[in-house]
Amino acid sequence: MGGHDVPEPERLLFDFVDRVNRVPASIDAHDVEVLKAVGWSEEAVYDALTVCALFNYYNRWVDASGVADMGEDGYRAAGKRIAQNGYAKG
């Protein structure tokens, strides 16, 4: 599926998340109703909003605190660990 072939429900959810990033104070009940009308549950919208907000928080915290990137080997090792154990186990 090409980038222009994103189904409407996903496109609308991505548009919603984009607005959460750019103009969060403009989000209202109508935005949620639009997403529900194309099949998203309130829980799914809440999850998308929460993930978006958390990534904004974490990215800003990492940028401002000077946390160093772990490098390619670290990401590769973490990916293997997560693939074998999931996110809940260290």
N, C-alpha and C positions, 0 to 999 in steps of 0.2 A: 504494500500500500504506500503510495507516494505521499509527500507532505500536503498535497492539495486534496487528498482523498480522506481526510480525517472526518469520521462520522459526526453529524451535528451534535449529538449529546456530548462527546468529548471536546469538540471545538468550543461549545458554549461553556463547558467547565474550565477549559484553558483560558478562555476570555475572562471568566469570573476571577480566576486566580491572578491573571494579569492585572485586573482592576484592584484586587486586594493589595497587590504590590504597589501600584501607582497611586491610587486614590481610595484608600481604605474607608475613609469617612463617608464616602458616597454609597457604600453597600447598604442595601435595605431589604425589606421583606420581599419586594418585587423581584429582586435578583434571585432569591431562593426559589420563589414560585416559578420563575422561568426554567430553572434547572429541574425542579420537580416535574414540570410539564413534559420534559423530554426524557423522564425516567429515573433521574437521580433521587435518592432518598434524602431526607433531612440529615441523616447520619453521614451519608457520603459527602454531602456539601460541607458539613461540620468538619469531617476528616480532612477534606481538601484545604479548607480554610486554616485548620490547625497545623497541618504539615507546612503550608506556605508560611505561616507566621513563625513557626519554630525555625525553619531554615533561614528566614530573615534574621531572627535573633542570633542563631548560631554563627551565621556568616559575619554579622557585625561584631560579635564578641571575639571571634577568631581574628578578624582584621584588626580590631582595636587593641587586642592583648598581645599581638605579635607572635601568636602560636605559629611555629614553623611547619611547613608542608613536610609530610613524612617521606616523600620520595617514592619512586616507582617500586622498589623492592618492598617497602613497607605496605603499599597498597596491594601488591600482589599477595603478600603473606596474609594480610587481613582478608582479602577476597577468598582465599583458600579456607581460612578459618571459618568465615561466615558460611561458605558453601557447605562445609562439613558439619558445623555445629549450630548454625542459625545465629541470630542476633543476640539471643538471650544468654548464651554461654560464652565465657571469655577464653 
